[in-house]
Structures are given as structure tokens and as C-alpha cells.
Amino acid sequence: MHTAPMTSTNKEGIFEILIALFCVFCVAVCQFKVSASTELLMQNFGINNMKVGLLTSATSIAGLILAIPVGALTAKFGFKSIGLIALCACAIGSFLGFFTNSYKVLLFSRVLEGIAVGSMFTIVPSLIAVVAKDKVRTFFMSVFSCYVGIGQIIVFVTTNLIVDQSNPASYKKLWLLTSILLLICIALWLIFIKPTQSRSVSKDTPTKIRGFYKYPSLWIIALLMFCYLSIYKGETTYTMPYIYSIGLDLIFSNSLSAIRAFVAIVASIITGLIIASFNAKKLYIAGIIACILNFFAIFCVWSYTTEVMAVVSLAIVGITDAASLAIFTSLSPYLLKDIKLVGITNGFITIGKSLAILSVPFISGSIIDSFGFGSLTFVYFIFGVAGLILSILLYFCHKRAK
């Protein structure tokens, strides 16, 4: 059995990482499909922005519950077993959403899909942290952070190609696509991910959750990711309704979102290449800079009124969001001294993400319904200030721990 970290990144390990990345990208497609079909869902089910927010938030319920335990479970049972369970639950949820005509059942199906969202976004970066080393690890962490852009560009482009704006029920084609992708993921995971105990943990490594409250860096990164995802998730969820509010249509909305996603992917890769040689200290400082740059995204979100301004604004949003996520993800192997506990670290990061996904779209939808889109800028500005303060605190925690 493999019970210790690999000493180098070999071809077999890289191939395993590539399979894991493909699977997490497909889960991201599943996560973002509500954002790409918001208007169709609203028409088909007769729901408002708040209920759309619930569909988005629902994926975070299981993720929030599983975030920390999945790190310990992976350490005990291995990447293959836990990842396979998560992908199967997601596939069941996607098929259930495809066949149902009930909003309540659709909402439940999103909870099932959230099992993979909460688990795979913890498992895959942990697998990368263990299998890859040094510069290769940091680069693949940045590639992993592309799940946002890649998931969105796939879902927005394919939505434009396969749905019919005049037929609200055509959203089901998107659900069928994700169901097929997830079946492929299950097969690939079953065949290529090694059926061994997590290589991140030896028999003597403690994997129990109690005691981790003593590590302030874990709670800080969780809150930091909450602030970051609060801004990002709110913006991506309601881009389409905003596009409609300024007189543009679904096709342009999804095309615009695809442009933003493409820019985000490029920004993630470039960021990965830049920070690949960074030591821990430089990564923490880069995190502070990323939080400062996020203010550009905050003030670009609801400021455009024309097509040209929309492209420029969301390109800026894509760059700042992607760079931030790449840096924060790359920090995970350094938050605790023992690389063997990186699964727990990523669990805390997932908690912050899940809290944002759970609460912010719902809250943002209520604010939009009551006060309009412009009121969100002030709300997200508060999240931006809090995120900057937390990134500075995280840096000082690193200095004290040295």
C-alpha cells in the first residue's frame, strides 16, 4: 500500500492528477448550470430570484456538512472510495433533476449534487498536494482553481448551443449533458484512481477532527474564502438577470459569461506560472495583493450599461477572481506544518466556500428583489474589506508559526 507521500512527481502521478482535474471540472459544470439557465428555470417553474438563489445555494448544504469530515474520511478510506461515492451521488442528483417537473424535487436534486461539490473540491486539491511536489504542485493547484472558469465556459457555451429560448423546458438538455459527463467521470475514477489508502496519511498520523480549533489559520482561511466567494458567487449567479434588466438577451448573457470564464482560465494559468516558484511567505503576500485587487471586481460588477462596457467589466472580474482563487488554493499545503493533514486544511477552505454558496445567492436575490442590483455593490464592498483584513491576519499567523 502507498502510505507515504511520493518523493517526486512521476508520469503516473501526473496522469492521475489529470483524471482528477477532469472530474472536478465536470462537477463544476454541474454546479454552475443553474447560473446558465436562470431565466429558463424562472419561466418553467414560475419562481423568482430568491428561489433561483436557493437552487444555487442547495449544492452547498451537503458540502458544508461534509467539508471537514471528508478530509479525515479520505485519509482513512482513500481518494478512490470517497471520490467515487461523491461522483455517484452527483450523477443521481443530475438524473433526478432531468426527470422531475417539481421545483421541490429539483431543489433536493441540487442537494445530492452538492455531495460532490463539497467532497471533490476538497479531495482533488488534497490529491494534488500529495502526488505533486514543489513547483509542479503549485502549478496544478492553479490549474485546479480553473474549475470555476472551465466549468462556466463549458456550461455557458453549451447552453447557447442546446437550449431553446422560447421553450423553458429545454433547460433539461443541460441536466442531461451533466448526467452523461458524470457517468464518464465515474468510469474514469473507477479505472484510473489508485485503490489505496490516501498517500497523505500514515498509520501514526492523527486524523480526528477534534483539536483543529486550536489552529487560527484554518478558521481565518475559511472566513477569507467566505468573503471571496460571497462576492464571486453573488455576481455569477445574477449576471443573467442583470443582463436582462439592461435590455440584452440570454444568448448575449451566456456569451459574455463565457468570455469572462475564458479570461479567468488564462488568468489562472498565468498566475500559476508566476507563483510556481514562490515560497510560503511570498504566497501569503500575494494573497493580500489579490484581496486588494478584488475591489476592482466589486465595483465592476453592476456598473455596465452597454455591451462594450459589459465585456470590459466582466473581463476584469474574471482576471481578479481567477488570480485570487489560484493563490488561495496554492496556500493550502502551507496552512499546517504537516502536509499529511492537507485534506483537513482543504476541508476548512471548502467550509468557507460552502457558507458563501449557501447564503449569499439567497441573500443577494432578496436584496435585488427589494432594492435593485446597485445595492449589492455596498454589500460586496463590506465583504471585500473583511477579506483584506483576514488576508493580513493570515500572513501574521504564518509569521508567528515560523
Solvent accessible surface area in square Angstrom, and as a share of the most:
residue,aa,sasa,rsa
1,M,173,0.77
2,H,88,0.39
3,T,39,0.23
4,A,62,0.48
5,P,42,0.26
6,M,29,0.13
7,T,128,0.75
8,S,66,0.43
9,T,31,0.18
10,N,66,0.34
11,K,179,0.76
12,E,103,0.46
13,G,0,0.00
14,I,56,0.28
15,F,96,0.40
16,E,4,0.02
17,I,0,0.00
18,L,88,0.44
19,I,17,0.09
20,A,0,0.00
21,L,4,0.02
22,F,76,0.32
23,C,0,0.00
24,V,0,0.00
25,F,26,0.11
26,C,7,0.04
27,V,0,0.00
28,A,0,0.00
29,V,0,0.00
30,C,1,0.00
31,Q,8,0.04
32,F,4,0.02
33,K,0,0.00
34,V,1,0.01
35,S,4,0.03
36,A,0,0.00
37,S,0,0.00
38,T,0,0.00
39,E,32,0.14
40,L,2,0.01
41,L,0,0.00
42,M,39,0.17
43,Q,97,0.43
44,N,53,0.27
45,F,35,0.15
46,G,68,0.65
47,I,16,0.08
48,N,69,0.36
49,N,20,0.10
50,M,64,0.29
51,K,78,0.33
52,V,0,0.00
53,G,0,0.00
54,L,60,0.30
55,L,0,0.00
56,T,3,0.01
57,S,2,0.01
58,A,2,0.02
59,T,0,0.00
60,S,1,0.01
61,I,70,0.35
62,A,10,0.08
63,G,0,0.00
64,L,47,0.24
65,I,121,0.62
66,L,49,0.24
67,A,0,0.00
68,I,20,0.10
69,P,46,0.29
70,V,3,0.01
71,G,5,0.05
72,A,19,0.15
73,L,69,0.34
74,T,7,0.04
75,A,6,0.05
76,K,137,0.58
77,F,105,0.44
78,G,0,0.00
79,F,6,0.02
80,K,31,0.13
81,S,50,0.33
82,I,17,0.09
83,G,0,0.00
84,L,40,0.20
85,I,111,0.56
86,A,2,0.01
87,L,0,0.00
88,C,47,0.28
89,A,14,0.11
90,C,0,0.00
91,A,6,0.05
92,I,109,0.55
93,G,0,0.00
94,S,0,0.00
95,F,61,0.25
96,L,60,0.30
97,G,0,0.00
98,F,45,0.19
99,F,142,0.59
100,T,14,0.08
101,N,122,0.62
102,S,45,0.29
103,Y,35,0.13
104,K,162,0.69
105,V,53,0.30
106,L,0,0.00
107,L,48,0.24
108,F,110,0.46
109,S,0,0.00
110,R,0,0.00
111,V,36,0.21
112,L,36,0.18
113,E,1,0.00
114,G,0,0.00
115,I,41,0.21
116,A,0,0.00
117,V,6,0.03
118,G,0,0.00
119,S,3,0.02
120,M,0,0.00
121,F,8,0.04
122,T,1,0.01
123,I,1,0.01
124,V,0,0.00
125,P,2,0.01
126,S,4,0.03
127,L,0,0.00
128,I,0,0.00
129,A,1,0.01
130,V,3,0.02
131,V,0,0.00
132,A,0,0.00
133,K,60,0.26
134,D,103,0.54
135,K,122,0.52
136,V,57,0.32
137,R,27,0.10
138,T,6,0.03
139,F,58,0.24
140,F,20,0.08
141,M,1,0.00
142,S,0,0.00
143,V,22,0.13
144,F,1,0.01
145,S,2,0.01
146,C,2,0.01
147,Y,7,0.03
148,V,13,0.07
149,G,2,0.02
150,I,33,0.17
151,G,0,0.00
152,Q,1,0.01
153,I,38,0.19
154,I,62,0.32
155,V,0,0.00
156,F,4,0.02
157,V,64,0.37
158,T,32,0.18
159,T,0,0.00
160,N,34,0.17
161,L,139,0.69
162,I,55,0.28
163,V,18,0.10
164,D,65,0.34
165,Q,76,0.34
166,S,96,0.62
167,N,68,0.35
168,P,35,0.22
169,A,41,0.32
170,S,5,0.03
171,Y,0,0.00
172,K,40,0.17
173,K,104,0.44
174,L,0,0.00
175,W,0,0.00
176,L,70,0.35
177,L,47,0.24
178,T,1,0.00
179,S,0,0.00
180,I,85,0.43
181,L,32,0.16
182,L,0,0.00
183,L,89,0.45
184,I,79,0.40
185,C,0,0.00
186,I,31,0.16
187,A,47,0.36
188,L,42,0.21
189,W,0,0.00
190,L,92,0.46
191,I,118,0.60
192,F,82,0.34
193,I,1,0.01
194,K,36,0.15
195,P,108,0.68
196,T,29,0.17
197,Q,35,0.16
198,S,1,0.00
199,R,3,0.01
200,S,8,0.05
201,V,6,0.03
202,S,30,0.19
203,K,178,0.75
204,D,135,0.70
205,T,17,0.10
206,P,101,0.64
207,T,37,0.21
208,K,127,0.54
209,I,72,0.36
210,R,182,0.67
211,G,21,0.20
212,F,16,0.07
213,Y,149,0.57
214,K,137,0.58
215,Y,96,0.37
216,P,77,0.48
217,S,16,0.10
218,L,0,0.00
219,W,110,0.39
220,I,21,0.11
221,I,0,0.00
222,A,6,0.05
223,L,92,0.46
224,L,1,0.01
225,M,1,0.00
226,F,46,0.19
227,C,9,0.05
228,Y,10,0.04
229,L,11,0.06
230,S,0,0.00
231,I,7,0.04
232,Y,8,0.03
233,K,1,0.01
234,G,0,0.00
235,E,2,0.01
236,T,2,0.01
237,T,1,0.00
238,Y,0,0.00
239,T,2,0.01
240,M,4,0.02
241,P,13,0.08
242,Y,16,0.06
243,I,0,0.00
244,Y,74,0.28
245,S,69,0.44
246,I,48,0.24
247,G,66,0.64
248,L,38,0.19
249,D,69,0.36
250,L,1,0.00
251,I,70,0.35
252,F,44,0.18
253,S,1,0.01
254,N,0,0.00
255,S,43,0.28
256,L,1,0.01
257,S,2,0.01
258,A,11,0.09
259,I,73,0.37
260,R,3,0.01
261,A,0,0.00
262,F,115,0.48
263,V,32,0.18
264,A,11,0.08
265,I,32,0.16
266,V,63,0.36
267,A,10,0.08
268,S,1,0.01
269,I,56,0.28
270,I,88,0.45
271,T,15,0.09
272,G,0,0.00
273,L,116,0.58
274,I,104,0.53
275,I,4,0.02
276,A,18,0.14
277,S,78,0.50
278,F,57,0.24
279,N,86,0.44
280,A,19,0.14
281,K,94,0.40
282,K,107,0.46
283,L,0,0.00
284,Y,7,0.03
285,I,69,0.35
286,A,11,0.08
287,G,3,0.02
288,I,29,0.15
289,I,92,0.47
290,A,3,0.02
291,C,6,0.04
292,I,86,0.44
293,L,71,0.36
294,N,7,0.04
295,F,39,0.16
296,F,118,0.49
297,A,0,0.00
298,I,1,0.00
299,F,110,0.46
300,C,21,0.12
301,V,1,0.01
302,W,23,0.08
303,S,56,0.36
304,Y,1,0.00
305,T,89,0.52
306,T,69,0.40
307,E,87,0.39
308,V,112,0.64
309,M,85,0.38
310,A,0,0.00
311,V,54,0.31
312,V,83,0.48
313,S,10,0.07
314,L,1,0.00
315,A,22,0.17
316,I,59,0.30
317,V,2,0.01
318,G,1,0.01
319,I,87,0.44
320,T,11,0.06
321,D,5,0.03
322,A,7,0.05
323,A,18,0.14
324,S,1,0.00
325,L,2,0.01
326,A,0,0.00
327,I,12,0.06
328,F,1,0.00
329,T,6,0.03
330,S,2,0.01
331,L,1,0.01
332,S,1,0.01
333,P,11,0.07
334,Y,72,0.27
335,L,13,0.06
336,L,13,0.07
337,K,184,0.78
338,D,56,0.29
339,I,44,0.22
340,K,60,0.25
341,L,24,0.12
342,V,3,0.01
343,G,11,0.10
344,I,6,0.03
345,T,1,0.00
346,N,4,0.02
347,G,0,0.00
348,F,2,0.01
349,I,8,0.04
350,T,4,0.02
351,I,26,0.13
352,G,0,0.00
353,K,10,0.04
354,S,3,0.02
355,L,65,0.33
356,A,0,0.00
357,I,7,0.03
358,L,59,0.30
359,S,33,0.22
360,V,4,0.03
361,P,0,0.00
362,F,72,0.30
363,I,88,0.44
364,S,3,0.02
365,G,0,0.00
366,S,39,0.25
367,I,29,0.15
368,I,15,0.08
369,D,76,0.39
370,S,78,0.50
371,F,156,0.65
372,G,27,0.26
373,F,30,0.12
374,G,55,0.53
375,S,37,0.24
376,L,0,0.00
377,T,33,0.19
378,F,139,0.58
379,V,39,0.22
380,Y,1,0.00
381,F,78,0.33
382,I,92,0.47
383,F,40,0.17
384,G,5,0.05
385,V,56,0.32
386,A,34,0.26
387,G,5,0.05
388,L,43,0.21
389,I,93,0.47
390,L,23,0.11
391,S,3,0.02
392,I,66,0.33
393,L,86,0.43
394,L,3,0.01
395,Y,30,0.12
396,F,107,0.45
397,C,29,0.17
398,H,28,0.13
399,K,102,0.43
400,R,216,0.79
401,A,56,0.44
402,K,172,0.73
